[in-house]
Amino acid sequence: MNKGDRQLYDKAKSWWEREGKQLAEIARHPELIEPTLSEPLSQMQPISWPKWEFNSFEQLLACADEVVSELASGGNA
């Protein structure tokens, strides 16, 4: 093993001892992971994405201008 390989090995080993073992342990015990959602996924409302229809590049540019104006005024597009 040359010097560069040894340095890379030592660096990877240090990372594993510092962080990798903890990540592997958490992966073995998913019940230890705290849920981050305030409500179950089944009760969450679906996201409603806005739609813009256009049939030409000019119409696309007009839609983009509307979105920019709406965002600049602080409203929702």
Buried (B, 14 or more C-beta within 10 A) or exposed (E): EEEEEEEEEEEEEEEEEEEEEEEEEEEEEEEEEEEEEEEEEEEEEEEEEEEEEEEEEEEEEEBEEEEEEEEEEEEEE
